[in-house]
Amino acid sequence: MTRALLCTLTVLALAPGLAFAAAPVVPTESRVPGGIALLDLGASPGEPGPVMYNDHRAPVVRNGETWTAVVGIPLDTPPGPQAARLVGAEGKEVRALPFTVVPKQYAEQHLTVKDQRKVDPNAEDLARIDREKVRIDRALGAYTTDFTPPWQMLPPVPGERSSSFGLRRFFNGQPRNPHSGMDIAAAEGTPIVSPAAGRVVEAGDFFFNGNTVFVDHGHGVVTMYCHLSRIDVQPGDPVAAGSILGLVGATGRVTGPHLHWGIGINRAMVDPALFLAADENPQPAAAR
Ligand SMILES: [Zn+2]
């Protein structure tokens, strides 16, 4: 047996646990609210689609001999039957892509924030929140094809990753929207790196999210980084994997410095843990 062949065998044997192992073709599937459904589109010479779900276009990837739609499931999706749509070139439905969402009971989380206005915004704040919602929807709804989204990412900052995605939140005793991202504990000023190549689609100071950066990774996959102390990029900037986006801070509705990391697929915010290798996954911890 030649040395080259021996090396190959060694790499194959060790690959699953190594950082340089080939990235997976698709993310981890989890057909729950806030999860991802992988829908088989069968074999075809070219990319089938588009695939639409809740009026947003979902990524389609080649998966061996066949094609797979990667569909983000919004957190407020009721358990039960759902269907994405495979659409032809003229916009007509070619076939339904049914799947079943299984229930997941997310825990409650009670947080206390000092600034009561972040819990009960005044009329001026509400007008601002409405304007910002349009920008956020536009950023998270981006569908471009300049980049190919990665299905496995490194965390954008080192630190303790809390399993806080999906928690049903109460601020100062009042129910608010569920938590749609992953909080990572990190000191103020820690650099935040883009976990993949893409283009900055939006950046600015938002009422709840504080200083925030949105990065479009292509095909409906957009990541967001909130509560920054400083933003180092501008809309339109291309970023590489590892590019610094800004610094960890405590701006917006927070209890202390941390990074809020969100990932959207076809506009649905999904659990970022589905994009992390198993050894990068979060431990249960106090969320911020
Ligand atoms: Zn958060």
Residues whose N, C-alpha, C, O or C-beta is under 5 A from the ligand:
A	BS01	ZN	D183 H260
